[in-house]
Structure formats: structure tokens, C-alpha cells
């Protein structure tokens, strides 16, 4: 069975076989031109995977966008997001970035303290998270600690991240629907 893949904000390149979506009509590999801020023109539960590489930080409403991505992804499907960590220079030097996120920003869309959040019924299970740090911190083993121990990542986010800055984060979520 062929997987249906949706590539959000694909720009000039997209994953082979993916349906590309972009708002830019010029110089794009997109199959569908649409403004992601106004929703996705696809039916419910259509895609097995949705990819958004350096897209979510540009959009007006993270809650609405995640709801739309969840809607078009089948139960058990995956959502793959890449975004800069808010302490990285790239997060702040691009004037089109509306959101500056950290490694816990998407915990909102799942269980928090054993309960679902009251602002959304959206349910995602974090399957993988990789935080990229600068080479020095990777070489010294700090990146390994951040990626292997949630307690250390929390400590890093709360106390160290402005010294030991993050570069980017890669999230993989499983879509849960009742």
C-alpha cells in the first residue's frame, strides 16, 4: 500500500510522491496552492503522514494549524515537524517567524499531568523528539543528555538554554482519534 504524504510549505522541493502545499505561487513544487492560515483543502483522515519542515513558526495560529493537520491525518498516522529552537539566532532573524518554540511547546496537544488539556480535544502522542545543539555541545555530550533524559531537557530548557543554545527541533507525533 502506498503511503499518502502531505508536505506543507514544500517550496521548491518536496519528498518524492508527496502532495506539496505552499502559498507561494512562484518557483514552487507545490501541487496545491493555498494559504495554510485558512485551513487545508483535503478531506478528513486522508494522509498517512504530514510533514512540515520549517513551516509552523511562520503561521498565524499554531492551535488552528495543528487542528487542521490532525484533521487530515488518519488515526495512527504521523506528523513530522521541524522548527528552530527559540534560543537559536535563526528563530529571531527572520521577520516572518511568528512563533518561537521550545521542546515542550507541543506537549499541549496530548496528556498533561495525566489529563487532556481543556483548550483542545486534539490528541497527539510524541513518538520522537530530537533537539539539535551547536557542534561544541554535541561533542561535549550535552545534546545526548538533552535527547535521552526528559528531566535533563527540562533542566536545560529552564536554566541552561540561553548559554547552551538550541539549534532546531525535530518532532514526530502519532495522531490519536477517538
Secondary structure, 3 states (H helix, E strand, C coil): CCCCEEEECCCCCCCCCCEEEECCCCCCCCCEECCHHHCCCCCCCCEEEEEEECCHHHCCCHHHHHHHHHHHEEEEEEEEEEEEECCCHHHHHCCCCCCCECCCHHHHHCEECCEECCCCCCEEEEEEEEEEECHHHHHCCHHHHHHHCHHHHHHHHHHHCCCCCEEEEEEEEEEECC
